[in-house]
Every structure is written in structure tokens, then in C-alpha cells.
Amino acid sequence: MYITAPFRDWKNKDEIEYLCSIIRKSGFEDYCFIRDEKTFDDEYEMMKRAKEKIKECGALLIDYDGPTHGRMIELGIAYAMNKKIVLITKKWIHVKDTVKWVSDSIIEYENIEDIIKPMEKIYSEWK
């Protein structure tokens, strides 16, 4: 599962790591670009590498808190490659219909732990 999540100059490193641990506990193997890759001097090379990693993964999970350039590009790449897409978002976040329509599963949550059971269900259905 390729995980794309908000990146706040590593101020939310613990949140990202916790999300990845939830995905692992759900049964998926996790890969998080912002955690697992080194920094890039060139944005073209960074997105080229992201595309390669999305291609290797069976699905993409996007932690959506509004449209941002990098995550929307990753979402588009996964959609173009016909990858399964899971969108997770807080209940009060407005998600545009175009983002919903490319997602295979949408999980709204109040606390991130709320995604555990739905992710376990998705895993059992997809394996």
C-alpha cells in the first residue's frame, strides 16, 4: 500500500508513522514515500521516483485533508495505472466529487483509529 499523507516539514512525523503502523496492522505492507525515500534536489526526479513506487504497489492510500499538489499528482498516477485507491479523511473535511469518484473506498473518521476495522475489511476483500 503506497501511503500519501500530509507532510508538514516532519512536524507530523509521529502521525505519519502511526498511520503506517495502522496500515500494517490491517494486513497491508506499507510504503510511505515521504518516510521511505531520501530527499531529492530535483522535483522531476522526485515525482519520477514516486511514479515508479506507485507502479510497484498494489494500491494507494491517500490521507486527504484538502487538495495539495504532490498528493493529487500521486492520486492521478495511481488512478491512471488502475491501482486500487483508498481515501481516508476526517469527517468534517469537504472532499470534491472528482476525488471521491476515483477512489475505490472512502473512510471518514474522527480519530485515526477509526480506520482500523474498515482497513482490515478492505484487506480481507482484496487479498
Number of C-alpha atoms within 10 A of each C-alpha: 23 25 24 23 22 19 15 8 7 12 9 13 15 10 15 21 13 14 21 22 14 20 22 17 14 19 16 21 14 20 21 20 17 17 16 9 12 9 10 11 8 8 11 10 11 15 16 10 15 21 16 11 15 22 17 11 17 17 22 27 25 23 19 21 15 14 12 10 9 16 19 16 15 21 24 14 19 24 17 10 13 13 19 18 22 23 21 21 22 17 12 10 12 11 16 10 9 8 14 14 10 19 21 15 16 16 16 17 15 11 10 15 11 13 20 17 12 15 22 18 13 17 14 12 8 10 7
